[in-house]
């Protein structure tokens, strides 16, 4: 397993511990923190997956 693959654990750990982000404030455009925190991880996770894919594919 390559070290770059460990980047895939970042979104998993960031969303795993719910008490870390189980708050209503601060809100963003009227959306409670609980929801926009999770939704913000969708594009972040996509970028992480893309980065790992490119690095693993180029190394192999």
JOQUI-V474023 format. One line per field, one symbol per residue. burial: I if it has 9 or more other C-alpha atoms within 8 Angstrom, else O. A space follows every 50 residues. Layout:
burial: ???
This chain:
burial: OOOOIOIIOOIOOOOOOOOOIOOOOOIOOOOIIIOIIIOOIOOIIOOIIO OIOOIIOOOO
